[in-house]
Amino acid sequence: MRVAHVITRMIIGGAQQNTLFTVEDQYRDYQDEVLLMTGPTTGPEGTLIPRAEQGGMDLRIIPHLTRSISPFNEWRAYREIIAELRDFQPDLVHTHSSKAGILGRAAAWKLKIPTVHTIHGAAFHFGQSPLHYRAYIAAEKWAARRCDRLISVCDAMTHQYVAAGITTKDRCDTVYSGMEVEPFLTPPRLPLEVRKEWGIEPHHIVIGKVARLFHLKGHKYLIEAAKRVVEAEPQVRFLLVGDGILKAEFEERINELGLSEHFIFTGLVPPERVPELIHAMDIVVHTSVWEGLARVLPQGLIAGKPVVSYDIDGAREVVIPEETGYLLPSESIEPLSQALIELASDPEKRERYGQTGRARFTDQFRHETMTRQIREIYQRVLDERKQNKR
């Protein structure tokens, strides 16, 4: 196949890693001709551009495809995407993320190219102003009519888009976000060695969170819950993997609570180091208030760790109470404290939940499984287009 992918940024994030695995698999395993279009990628989150450049596929930067809203830039980016598509002449366009998803589908529609769009996370979400919320729903409705299929990274995304009147269930397919599972099955480095590097003693119970230090990721709820956790289990250490604009604010609050010695900030780390850090944890916690399906939840389970998450979006599709972890009310603090205390004090439960999760989800989240399912959707779309032309 000849496929063009369009995404707003290639930062180090779940949607971007998902997209890069898809592109790499298509190019390497299926010998597809693949184009990856993305806007300029800068910021504290890090970039996947160097890895994409090394992959051998066609990578093109769209100068005006930026995350911030600017009608002038949007128009320029739209024209730039059209120009690249005309040059590449793909059989199909696959769009990702909110802005690239709308502009990319508009460009492909104009050129009459079959299109699929992946919903990595809802464009409309908690925390937006009513104006932005309604505007994104209207834009997604408009764009949904201009593509052949929608791919959701979890069933919850489909339910949200159907409930908002954007699309119908029969036009959606769920394909879980794939990853390289082997490093999560087998530690790249010994956990004791990694823990020592960060000043973590063998007797410490490590509660880890992998996420940008950013709004909506919910670090503030974990920090508030930590006081009671440490009072009950003083050997607990919190390992926060990632960087972002809220680091100084979080460090100040942790200091106010007298918990500085219990928190470790790793800063930005390359994606290939995430598996060794998860293996160094005893419990994986994720307190986002908005997320499609956080990759760290299946990653933690595949690594054999119990998971604790707020009951948002797709979390309940992998966090199964009494089997793989704890599913808690969003933004809650007391239930979060209690769940972490229970797991910190019960090594047998930690082991049981982690092993159950590993057995249930390893194959489901292999990137090879994801890419195979996505290509099957491509083929259906192309076949349907051919039949409609007859």
Secondary structure, DSSP 8 states (H G I E B T S, - for coil): -EEEEEES--BSSHHHHHHHHHHHHHHHHS--EEEEEE----STT-B-HHHHHHT-SEEEE-TT--SS--HHHHHHHHHHHHHHHHHH--SEEEEESHHHHHHHHHHHHHTT--EEEEESS-SS-TT--HHHHHHHHHHHHHHHTTSSEEEESSHHHHHHHHHTTS--GGGEEE----B--HHHHS-SS-HHHHHHHTT--TT-EEEEEES-SSTTS-HHHHHHHHHHHHHH-TTEEEEEEB--TTHHHHHHHHHHTT-GGGEEEEES--GGGHHHHHHT-SEEEE--SS-SS-THHHHHHHTT--EEEES-GGGGGT--BTTTEEEE-TT-SHHHHHHHHHHHT-HHHHHHHHHHHHHHHTGGGBHHHHHHHHHHHHHHHHHHHHHHH-
